[in-house]
Amino acid sequence: MSGLRIGLGYDVHAFVDGRALVLGGVRVPHPRGLLGHSDADVLVHALMDALLGAMRQGDIGSHFPDTEPEYAGASSISLLEQVRELMESEGWRLVDADLVLVLEAPRIAPYRDAMRLTIAEALRVGIEQVGLKATTTEGLGSTGRGEGVAAQAVVLLERV
């Protein structure tokens, strides 16, 4: 068995009125937030799915089902910390994570480093191990129409 594993995660959430927009554990000023059972942090959800996939531990829906009241409004960063604890208990450590947000607005650049730091702290790794970029779809599809936000994550884990 290889001492390295790659995981890929993807998530998408629709915009909704009356909620704060939380991305990468950071509140981002925007008139709408994302719809979801927890805080709907699409970026952290994609990252958790990538980590769980690399460990062959299912997905976030199997670990934090949206049918459970205890996860209503939950901080996705606190859920990420639980995934990190599982990762540590299973004998894995994060080598690198590369993340992508797909959205038309708001602009992410002013919050990028805060998101990277928040995620790195939750995973107990250096900020240089967490890459993050944002892109648009040039007006195409649901994200291009401003209906929501999508995120992708790829991680490399190493057996310790």
KOLFI-791801 format. One record per atom (N, C-alpha, C): residue in one letter; y, z, x. Coordinates in steps of 0.02 Angstrom, whole numbers, plus 50000, padded with zeros to 5 digits. Layout:
N
AYZX;...
***
This chain:
160
M499415000050042;M500005000050000;M500625000050044;S501094995850027;S501714995250065;S502145001550057;G502515003150110;G502975008750108;G503655006850080;L503725000550057;L504354998250028;L504224995649958;R504704996749913;R504664994049845;R505344991649823;I505354986149787;I505964983449758;I505934984549683;G506504986349654;G506554987049581;G507154983149556;L507084980349496;L507614976449464;L507754979449396;G508394980449381;G508584983149316;G509114978849283;Y509114978749217;Y509604975049178;Y509734978949115;D510374979049094;D510544982149030;D511164978849002;V511254979348937;V511854976748904;V512014981348845;H512654982548835;H512884986548778;H513494983048748;A513554983648682;A514114980748646;A514714985548647;F515304982648646;F515914986648638;F515954989348567;V516264995248561;V516364998348496;V517015002448499;D517345002948444;D517945007048441;D517755014448438;G518215018748462;G518125025948454;G517715029348507;R517565025948561;R517185029048617;R517535027548682;A517445032148729;A517715031148797;A517265026048833;L517565022248877;L517185017548919;L516995021148983;V516345021948994;V516085025249054;V515665020049091;L515855018749153;L515485014049195;L515385017249263;G514765017549285;G514625020549350;G514835027849353;G514815031249296;G514995038349293;G515745039549293;V516145034349287;V516875034949290;V517165032649224;R517635036549197;R517985034449136;R518495029149156;V518435023449124;V518875017749139;V519325016649078;P519985016749088;P520435015649031;P520315008848998;H520175009048934;H520045002948895;H520075004948822;P520305000548778;P520355002348707;P519675003448673;R519135000948702;R518475001848672;R517975004348723;G517485007948699;G516935010148741;G516315006248723;L515735008648747;L515115005148735;L514675008948686;L514335005348644;L513895008148593;L513235010048624;G513015016148611;G512365018448637;G512235025548617;H511625027748626;H511425034548607;H511715039648656;S511715038048720;S512015042348771;S512745040348778;D513025041148837;D513705038748849;D513735031148858;A513155027848855;A513095020548857;A513345017548922;D513265021148977;D513475018649043;D512985013249065;V513155007049048;V512715001349059;V512525000549133;L512995002049177;L512865001349249;L512335006249273;V512405012449253;V511915017549274;V511245016349240;H511255013849179;H510625012249145;H510235006849183;A510575001649204;A510244996449243;A509964999249308;L510355003549340;L510135006649402;L509515011049391;M509515015049338;M508935019249324;M508315015049312;D508395009549274;D507815005249262;D507555002149327;A508015000349372;A507794997649437;A507405002849477;L507665008949478;L507315014349515;L506635015849484;L506615016549418;L505985017949385;L505485012249394;G505735006149391;G505295000349402;G505005000249472;A505415001649522;A505165001849591;A504625007149600;M504695012649563;M504195018149568;M503595016949522;R503625011549481;R503105010149432;R503045015849381;Q503635018149360;Q503675023849313;Q503975021949246;G503875015749225;G504125013649160;G504865012049161;D505205013749106;D505915012149100;D506285018149070;I506945017449064;I507335023149039;I507155024848967;G506955019848928;G506765021248859;G506155025748854;S505705025348902;S505105029648900;S505255036648927;H505775037248969;H505955043748997;H506485047348955;F506945043448926;F507515046248889;F507595042448823;P507105043248777;P507115039148715;P507735040448672;D507995035048642;D508575035848599;D508415038948532;T507795040648522;T507585044248461;T507625051848471;E507755054048533;E507785061148548;E508505063748543;P508635068548499;P509315071148491;P509605074148555;E509185076648600;E509445079748661;E509815074748706;Y509705068248696;Y510035063248737;Y510655060348704;A510805062448642;A511395060048607;A512025061948647;G512395056948667;G513015058148704;G512905060448776;A512295060348800;A512135062848867;A512505058948921;S512675062348974;S512965059149033;S512425055249068;S512535048749077;S512035044649112;S511975046749185;I512495049549214;I512455052049282;I511965057949285;S511975062249235;S511485067849236;S510775065149227;L510695059849188;L510025056749181;L509825053549247;L510295050449282;L510155047549348;L509925052949397;E510225058749393;E510015064249436;E509285066249422;Q509085065849358;Q508385067349341;Q507925061949370;V508145055649369;V507755050249398;V507695051349474;R508245053649505;R508225055149577;R507715060649591;E507705065849549;E507215071249558;E506505068549553;L506375064049506;L505715060949500;L505555056949563;M506055053149586;M505965049149646;M505775053549705;E506135059049713;E505985063649768;E505285066649761;S505105068649700;S504445071749689;S503875066849699;E504015060349689;E503515055149699;E503495052649771;G503935055349813;G503925053549884;G504305047149902;W504835045549864;W505235039649877;W505945041549895;R506275037349934;R506995038149947;R507325031349941;L507955031549919;L508325025349912;L508565022849979;V508385016649995;V508645013350055;V509305009950038;D509315006249981;D509915002549962;D509895000849889;A510495000449858;A510564998149789;A511144993149787;D511044987749752;D511574982849743;D511654981849668;L512264982649643;L512394982849572;L512914977549553;V512844974849493;V513314969849467;V513504971549395;L514154971749382;L514404972349313;L514614965449291;V514454963649229;V514644957149201;V515074958549140;L515724956949146;L516194958349092;L516834954449103;E517184953149049;E517834949649055;E518394954649068;A518364960449038;A518874965649046;A518554972349031;P518794977549061;P519374978049105;P519194976149177;R519704975649219;R519594974349290;R519274980449322;I518784979449364;I518394984849394;I518644986849463;A518974982449498;A519174983749568;A519504990449579;P519964992749535;P520284999249548;P519815005249543;Y519235004349512;Y518765009849501;Y518115009149541;R518045003649577;R517425002049612;R517205007649659;D517635009849702;D517435014949751;D517275021649718;A517635023349665;A517485029549629;A516785029149597;M516615023349570;M515945022349541;M515415022849595;R515525019549651;R515045019749705;R514935026849729;L515475030649736;L515425037549760;L515055041949709;T515225041249646;T514895045149593;T514145043849593;I513955037549597;I513245035749598;I512915038349662;A513235037349718;A512945039749782;A512845047249781;E513315050949755;E513245058249752;E512675060149707;A512595056849650;A512035058349605;A511365057049637;L511345051949680;L510715050149714;L510635053549782;R511155057249802;R511165060749867;R511045055949925;V511425050449923;V511415045549977;V512135044149998;G512215040550052;G512885038650074;G513165033050031;I513815032850026;I514145027749985;I513985020750009;E513845020050074;E513685013450101;E513015010850076;Q512615015050044;Q511965012950017;Q512025010449944;V512635010549918;V512745008349849;V513265002749849;G513044996649836;G513494990949830;G513654989749757;L514264987549744;L514474986149675;L514974980449675;K514854975749631;K515334970449619;K515354968949545;A515884965449525;A515964963549455;A516094956049452;T515884953149397;T515984946049386;T516104944749312;T516344938849297;T516414936649228;T515914931149215;T515874929049152;T515464923249136;T515904917449115;E516534917649137;E517004912149123;E517034910549049;G517014915749008;G517074914848936;G516444912948899;L515884912448935;L515254910448904;L514854916548881;G514494915848825;G514044920948801;G514404927048773;S514004932148755;S514284938148723;S514754941948770;T514584942348834;T515044945748880;T515674941648890;G515604935148891;G516184930748899;G516654931048839;R516384932248780;R516794932948720;R517084940048714;G516924944348763;G517194951148762;G516844955748713;E516224954048694;E515854958048646;E515514964048678;G515434963948744;G515094969448777;G515084968648852;V514664972748883;V514604972948956;V513864972648973;A513694968749024;A513014968449051;A513024970949123;A512454973249146;A512404975549215;A511714973849242;Q511694972349308;Q511074971249343;Q511064975749404;A510454977749423;A510374981949483;A509744979949518;V509774979949584;V509174979149625;V509184984749675;V508594987849685;V508534993449732;V507964992249780;L508024995249838;L507484995449887;L507325002749900;L506695004649886;L506465011449899;L505985011449958;E505965017149992;E505525018050049;E505125024350038;R504475023950053;R504035029750048;R504225034550105;V504315040950088;V504485045850140;V503875049750162;
***
